[in-house]
Amino acid sequence: MTYAAWFKALSDPTRVQILNLLAAAHGPLSVGEIVEHAEVGQPTVSHHLKILADMRLVLRRRDGTNVLYSVDQAALDSCPSAADAVCGRLSARPARPGPPLHP
């Protein structure tokens, strides 16, 4: 996964809104539940969820006839490091908390 691909996936404000909604949810959400909170219709939400899932920012799993979506926490934990690396502020993610790499 390249940083450019992540940034491209997150360049659309609707995708950021959907990701924010999933991050704030207390569990996985169906497309219908996401549509209730989004300002766009079901086809648009489904399109954006596919892009987010392809970038592994969200996870999807079947629950009967529904597909439920949730945030892929491992991917999101990497996003700040991606931004720092692109900006030249971080060469590698520290294995444990410690002092800043660059003063």
VENKAKA-V178842 format. One record per backbone hydrogen bond with DSSP energy under -0.5 kcal/mol. NH is the residue of the N-H (numbers start at 0). CO is the residue of the C=O. E is the energy in kcal/mol with one decimal. If there is no record, write none. Layout:
NH&CO&E  NH&CO&E
This chain:
5&1&-1.7  6&2&-2.8  7&3&-2.4  8&4&-2.4  9&5&-2.1  10&7&-1.2  11&8&-0.5  12&10&-0.5  15&11&-1.8  16&12&-2.3  17&13&-2.5  18&14&-2.7  19&15&-2.5  20&16&-2.4  21&17&-2.5  22&18&-2.3  23&19&-1.8  24&20&-1.1  28&68&-2.7  30&66&-0.6  33&29&-2.0  34&30&-2.8  35&31&-1.7  36&32&-0.7  36&33&-1.0  37&33&-1.8  44&40&-2.3  45&41&-2.8  46&42&-2.1  47&43&-2.4  48&44&-2.7  49&45&-2.1  50&46&-1.7  51&47&-2.5  52&48&-2.7  53&49&-2.7  54&50&-1.7  55&52&-1.5  56&51&-2.8  57&51&-1.0  58&69&-3.3  60&67&-2.2  62&65&-3.0  65&62&-1.8  67&60&-3.3  68&28&-3.2  69&58&-2.0  71&56&-2.5  72&70&-1.2  74&71&-0.6  75&71&-2.0  76&72&-2.4  77&73&-0.8  77&74&-0.7  78&74&-0.9  79&75&-0.7  81&77&-2.0  82&78&-2.3  83&79&-2.4  84&80&-2.7  85&81&-2.4  86&82&-1.9  87&84&-1.2  88&83&-2.7  89&83&-0.9
